[in-house]
Amino acid sequence: MHRSMISVKEKKNIQSKKRKWGRLEWLTACCVLLLRLLFYLLGNKPQIGEDTHTYVELTWQGFLRGERMPLYPLLIWANRLLFRDGYLLGVVGCQIILSLISILFLYRAVRMATENRGIACIIAFFYGGNPWIMNADLTILTESLAISISVFLLYHTVCYLQSPSLRRGMAMVFFVLSAALLKSALSVYVAAYLIFMGIQFFCEKDRRKITIKVSAALFGIALLLLCHAGQVWKNAGTFSLDKVGVRLMLVTCLETDLYKNYPDQELVEKIDRIFLENDKAVNWAATDPITQLFGEEYREQNIRIREFSRYCIRTKPVVYVRYLIGRFVRVANDEYKIKQSELDESPFLFRVLYDTSGVLFPIVKIGHFYLIGGATFLLLVIKWKKEKACPWYYLGTSGMLMVILVSVIVEVYSGYVRCLSYALPFAYSGLALLLRDLLKGLEKCRE
């Protein structure tokens, strides 16, 4: 009798807790949904960015030259087929729907990884209410889709780690492929997941059959990207997934004055002359006339710029490394917030909503990625040493943040906030892991 009464009480307590958590989840969902609906309704849509035309006007020849990856132009083309003149609103609608779905998937991923519904609600609330992400949803650029696809990839990776199967492994591969076809920068996911599967192969012997099959699929994606890089080399003179990578090396030489070490002093003087005309500004307005000095055709320019940049960097590699370190330091303070120029063009009610949301949702900085990545890496080392087993969530979070940060900050010369946008889901999931460990530490202190 006593035992049955206790079991009944325990069942009631469990049911009561479930109802409380259910109410918190619904409250979180309603708050985020209300905020997002207001944001989407009041904001300017669709917003046109500086690079929007390169997606809208992409041709097959432009794709082969590495101007853009095909997924986003395909989305634009499909919406143009469905909605004709209103196709850009259709693209924004697709981005909004996927972005809303991604909140649920991030919640589920965090809940599985932390086994804590409260932390999952907190992360979903702050991710879902991030004004920068919502603004990206209204913009005709790839950032919104890159963030959503990264969330879906994160979710399926957590599912795979919890219960490895070929189906879940192929779901991961699908989103790695989707990411690579969306942005050339996201091809770094292919390399990251190949490394991840390699570590799994040696650490998890019972999963080797699945690991080999998933790795084979990833190698297939890598081969596809290499074929595309070969086409870009044939058409644009650079073996990469986009045609501008070589020109970013030129920007590095200009910013560091390494171009002055080139033996052709006549060319150096011409570059100096163009620089003086542009007040020594390193931007496309200044670099466009400089690229013309390397030839008339785009392919010839790229080949000669690559040779020029490599020679200049090799003359003083220490200066180049110091410059890259300085770049990491400089961008740490870059913030995920809407530009003032964009706000000035927005309706009054939207500006009021944005200012109000800024009180609830603190601004994320790139420096926060450093802190979260460093903290999760430190915990990775401690837990691996202590438990004698790989803590996969910590490895994945710190590894992805490190790979994304290094690949982007080394490769680009401006627009770091946009270019690093797809690191946001991994930063939020890393924050969830840190919160879980903090709560566990506090519980131990109380005991």
C-alpha positions in Angstrom: 0.0 0.0 0.0 2.8 2.4 1.0 4.8 1.6 -2.0 1.9 2.0 -4.4 1.1 5.4 -2.8 4.8 6.5 -3.3 4.7 5.4 -6.9 1.5 7.3 -7.5 3.0 10.5 -5.9 6.1 10.1 -8.1 4.0 9.7 -11.2 2.0 12.9 -10.3 5.3 14.8 -9.7 6.7 13.7 -13.0 3.4 14.6 -14.8 3.4 18.0 -13.0 7.0 18.7 -14.1 6.2 17.7 -17.7 3.3 20.1 -17.7 5.5 23.0 -16.3 8.1 22.3 -18.9 5.4 22.1 -21.6 4.1 25.5 -20.5 7.6 27.0 -20.6 8.2 25.6 -24.1 4.9 27.1 -25.4 5.6 30.4 -23.7 9.1 30.5 -25.4 7.6 29.5 -28.8 4.8 32.2 -28.5 7.2 35.0 -27.5 9.7 34.2 -30.3 6.9 33.8 -32.9 5.2 37.0 -31.9 8.5 38.9 -32.1 9.4 37.4 -35.4 6.0 38.1 -37.0 6.2 41.8 -35.9 9.8 42.0 -37.2 8.9 40.5 -40.6 5.7 42.6 -41.0 7.3 45.9 -40.1 10.7 45.5 -41.8 11.6 46.4 -45.4 11.2 43.3 -47.6 12.9 42.2 -49.7 16.1 43.9 -48.8 18.7 44.2 -51.6 22.3 43.8 -50.7 25.4 44.8 -52.6 25.9 41.3 -54.0 22.2 40.5 -54.7 22.6 41.1 -58.4 25.3 38.4 -58.6 22.8 35.8 -57.6 19.8 37.2 -59.5 21.7 37.5 -62.7 23.9 34.4 -62.5 24.3 32.5 -65.8 25.6 29.0 -66.5 28.9 30.5 -67.8 29.1 32.6 -64.6 28.7 29.5 -62.5 31.5 27.8 -64.4 33.7 30.8 -63.8 33.1 30.4 -60.1 31.1 33.6 -59.6 28.5 31.9 -57.4 27.5 28.4 -56.2 24.2 27.2 -57.7 21.8 26.5 -54.8 20.7 30.1 -54.1 20.4 31.1 -57.8 18.3 27.9 -58.2 16.0 29.0 -55.4 15.6 32.4 -57.0 14.9 30.8 -60.4 12.2 28.5 -58.9 10.5 31.4 -57.2 10.7 33.4 -60.4 8.9 30.5 -62.2 6.2 30.4 -59.5 5.7 34.1 -58.6 7.0 35.9 -61.7 7.5 39.6 -60.8 7.0 38.9 -57.0 9.8 36.2 -57.0 12.0 38.1 -54.5 9.2 38.1 -51.9 8.9 34.4 -52.6 12.6 33.9 -51.8 12.1 35.9 -48.6 9.1 33.7 -47.7 11.2 30.6 -48.1 14.0 32.0 -46.0 11.5 32.9 -43.2 9.8 29.5 -43.2 13.2 27.7 -43.0 14.4 30.1 -40.4 11.4 29.4 -38.2 11.8 25.7 -38.6 15.5 26.0 -37.7 14.5 27.3 -34.2 12.7 24.1 -33.4 15.6 22.0 -34.7 18.1 24.0 -32.7 15.9 23.5 -29.6 15.7 19.7 -30.2 19.5 19.5 -30.8 20.3 21.4 -27.6 17.8 19.4 -25.6 19.3 16.1 -26.8 22.9 17.3 -26.3 22.4 18.8 -22.8 19.4 16.7 -21.6 18.1 19.9 -20.1 14.8 21.4 -21.4 15.4 24.6 -19.5 18.7 25.3 -21.3 17.1 24.3 -24.6 14.3 26.9 -24.1 16.9 29.6 -23.2 19.0 28.9 -26.3 15.9 28.8 -28.5 14.7 32.1 -27.1 17.9 34.0 -27.6 18.6 32.4 -31.0 15.1 32.9 -32.2 15.0 36.5 -31.1 18.4 37.5 -32.5 17.6 40.7 -34.6 20.5 40.2 -37.0 19.3 36.7 -38.0 15.7 38.0 -38.5 17.1 40.8 -40.7 19.1 38.3 -42.7 15.8 36.4 -43.4 14.5 39.5 -45.2 17.6 40.0 -47.3 18.3 38.5 -50.8 21.7 37.0 -49.8 22.8 33.6 -48.7 23.3 34.3 -45.0 19.8 33.2 -43.9 19.9 29.9 -45.7 23.5 29.3 -44.5 22.4 29.7 -40.9 19.3 27.5 -41.3 21.3 24.7 -43.1 23.9 24.9 -40.4 21.2 24.3 -37.8 19.8 21.3 -39.7 23.3 19.9 -40.0 23.9 20.4 -36.3 20.6 18.6 -35.4 21.3 15.6 -37.6 24.9 15.4 -36.2 23.6 15.2 -32.7 21.1 12.6 -33.8 23.9 10.6 -35.4 26.1 10.8 -32.2 23.2 9.7 -30.0 22.2 6.7 -32.2 24.5 6.1 -35.1 22.9 4.7 -38.3 23.5 5.0 -42.0 20.2 6.9 -42.5 21.3 9.6 -39.9 24.8 9.6 -41.4 23.3 10.2 -44.9 21.1 13.0 -43.5 24.4 14.7 -42.3 25.9 14.2 -45.7 22.9 15.7 -47.4 23.2 19.0 -45.4 26.9 19.1 -45.9 26.3 18.9 -49.7 23.5 21.5 -49.4 25.9 23.9 -47.6 28.7 23.4 -50.1 26.3 24.1 -53.0 25.1 27.2 -51.3 28.4 29.0 -50.5 31.9 28.2 -51.5 33.1 29.0 -48.0 30.8 26.3 -46.6 32.8 23.7 -48.5 34.9 23.7 -45.3 32.2 21.5 -43.8 33.3 18.7 -46.1 36.8 18.8 -44.7 35.6 19.2 -41.1 33.3 16.2 -41.4 35.9 14.0 -43.0 38.2 14.8 -40.1 35.3 14.1 -37.7 34.6 10.7 -39.4 38.4 9.9 -39.2 38.5 10.5 -35.5 35.3 8.4 -35.1 36.9 5.6 -37.1 39.8 5.3 -34.6 37.8 6.0 -31.4 34.6 4.0 -32.1 35.5 0.6 -33.4 31.9 -0.7 -33.4 30.8 2.1 -35.8 33.4 1.5 -38.4 31.1 0.1 -41.1 28.8 3.1 -40.9 31.8 5.5 -40.7 33.3 4.1 -43.9 30.0 4.5 -45.8 29.4 8.0 -44.6 33.1 8.9 -45.3 32.7 7.5 -48.8 29.7 9.8 -49.4 31.7 12.8 -48.1 34.6 11.9 -50.4 32.0 11.9 -53.3 31.1 15.5 -52.4 34.8 16.4 -52.2 35.3 14.9 -55.7 32.3 16.9 -57.0 33.8 20.1 -55.6 37.2 19.3 -57.1 35.6 18.9 -60.5 34.0 22.3 -60.1 37.3 23.8 -59.0 38.8 22.4 -62.2 36.1 24.1 -64.2 36.9 27.4 -62.4 40.6 26.9 -63.2 39.7 26.4 -66.8 37.5 29.4 -67.0 38.9 31.8 -64.4 42.6 30.8 -63.9 42.3 29.8 -60.3 41.9 26.3 -58.8 39.2 27.1 -56.2 35.4 27.1 -55.9 35.2 30.9 -56.6 37.1 33.2 -58.9 37.8 36.0 -56.3 40.0 34.1 -53.9 43.2 35.1 -55.7 42.2 38.7 -55.6 41.8 38.6 -51.9 45.5 37.6 -51.7 46.2 40.8 -53.7 44.3 42.8 -51.1 46.5 41.3 -48.4 49.6 42.3 -50.2 48.2 45.9 -50.6 47.3 46.2 -46.9 50.6 45.0 -45.7 52.7 46.9 -48.3 54.3 43.6 -49.3 53.6 44.5 -52.9 56.5 46.9 -52.7 58.9 43.9 -52.5 58.1 42.9 -56.0 61.1 43.2 -58.3 59.2 44.9 -61.2 59.4 48.5 -59.8 57.5 49.9 -62.8 54.5 47.8 -61.7 55.0 48.8 -58.1 55.0 52.5 -59.0 51.8 52.1 -61.0 50.1 50.5 -58.0 51.3 53.3 -55.8 49.9 55.9 -58.3 46.5 54.2 -58.2 46.6 54.0 -54.4 47.3 57.7 -54.1 44.3 58.4 -56.4 42.1 56.4 -54.0 43.6 57.8 -50.8 45.3 54.4 -50.0 41.9 52.8 -49.6 41.9 49.0 -49.9 38.5 48.3 -51.5 37.1 47.1 -54.8 37.1 50.6 -56.2 40.9 50.7 -55.6 41.7 47.1 -56.5 39.7 47.0 -59.8 42.1 49.4 -61.7 45.1 47.5 -60.1 43.8 44.2 -61.4 43.8 45.7 -64.9 47.6 46.0 -64.6 47.9 42.2 -64.7 46.2 41.7 -68.1 43.1 42.2 -70.1 41.3 38.9 -69.6 40.0 37.7 -66.3 41.8 34.4 -66.5 45.1 36.0 -67.3 44.6 38.5 -64.5 44.0 35.7 -61.9 47.1 33.7 -63.0 49.4 36.7 -62.8 47.9 38.0 -59.6 48.4 34.6 -57.9 52.1 34.6 -59.0 52.5 38.2 -57.9 50.9 37.7 -54.4 52.7 34.4 -53.7 56.1 36.1 -54.5 55.3 39.1 -52.3 54.1 37.0 -49.3 57.2 34.8 -49.5 59.5 37.7 -49.2 58.4 38.5 -45.7 56.2 35.6 -44.3 56.6 36.9 -40.7 54.9 40.2 -41.7 52.1 38.2 -43.3 51.6 36.0 -40.2 51.6 39.1 -38.0 49.1 40.7 -40.2 46.7 37.7 -39.9 47.0 37.7 -36.1 46.2 41.4 -36.1 43.2 40.7 -38.3 41.9 38.2 -35.7 42.3 40.8 -33.0 40.6 43.5 -35.0 37.5 41.6 -35.9 36.8 40.4 -32.4 34.8 43.5 -31.6 32.6 43.3 -34.8 29.0 43.1 -33.8 25.9 41.3 -35.1 23.7 44.3 -35.4 21.8 46.0 -38.2 23.8 48.8 -39.8 22.6 52.3 -39.0 22.1 53.2 -42.7 19.7 50.3 -43.0 17.8 51.4 -39.8 17.5 54.9 -41.1 15.7 53.6 -44.2 13.3 51.4 -42.1 9.8 52.4 -40.9 9.6 54.1 -37.5 7.7 51.2 -35.8 10.5 48.8 -37.0 13.1 51.0 -35.4 11.2 51.1 -32.2 10.9 47.3 -32.2 14.6 46.9 -33.0 15.6 49.2 -30.1 13.2 47.4 -27.7 14.5 43.9 -28.8 18.1 45.1 -28.1 17.2 45.3 -24.4 16.1 41.6 -24.3 18.6 40.2 -26.8 22.2 41.2 -26.2 24.4 41.9 -29.3 26.6 39.0 -30.3 30.2 39.8 -31.2 32.7 37.7 -33.1 34.8 37.8 -30.0 32.1 35.7 -28.3 32.9 32.9 -30.8 36.5 33.0 -29.6 35.4 32.7 -25.9 32.9 29.9 -26.5 35.2 28.0 -28.8 38.1 28.3 -26.4 36.0 27.3 -23.3 34.5 24.2 -25.1 38.0 23.2 -26.3 39.4 23.5 -22.8 36.5 21.3 -21.5 37.1 18.9 -24.3 40.7 18.3 -23.2 39.7 18.0 -19.5 36.8 15.6 -20.1 38.7 13.5 -22.6 41.6 13.1 -20.2 39.2 12.4 -17.2 36.7 10.1 -18.9 39.1 8.4 -21.3 36.5 8.8 -24.1 36.0 11.5 -26.7 33.3 14.0 -25.6 31.9 14.4 -29.1 29.7 17.4 -28.5 32.6 19.4 -27.2 34.9 18.2 -30.1 32.2 19.1 -32.7 31.4 22.6 -31.2 35.0 23.7 -30.6 36.2 22.1 -33.9 33.5 23.7 -36.1 34.0 27.2 -34.5 37.8 26.9 -35.0 37.5 25.7 -38.6 35.0 28.4 -39.6 36.8 31.3 -37.9 40.2 30.4 -39.3 39.0 29.7 -42.8 36.9 32.9 -43.1 39.2 35.4 -41.3 42.3 34.2 -43.2 40.5 34.2 -46.6 38.4 37.4 -46.6 39.3 41.0 -46.1 36.0 42.6 -45.0 32.4 41.8 -44.2 33.4 39.3 -41.4 30.0 39.5 -39.7 28.2 38.3 -42.8 30.9 35.8 -43.8 30.9 34.3 -40.3 27.1 34.2 -39.9 26.9 30.4 -40.2 29.1 30.1 -37.0 26.1 31.4 -35.0 24.3 28.0 -34.5 27.5 26.4 -33.3 28.2 29.3 -30.9 24.7 29.0 -29.4 25.1 25.2 -29.0 28.5 25.7 -27.4 26.9 28.2 -25.0 24.3 25.5 -24.1 27.1 23.0 -23.2 28.8 25.6 -21.0 25.5 26.4 -19.2 25.0 22.7 -18.6 28.4 22.3 -17.0 28.0 25.5 -15.0 24.7 24.2 -13.6 26.3 20.8 -12.7 29.2 22.6 -11.0 26.7 24.7 -8.9 24.8 21.6 -7.9 28.1 19.9 -6.7 29.0 23.0 -4.7 25.6 22.9 -2.9 26.1 19.2 -2.0 
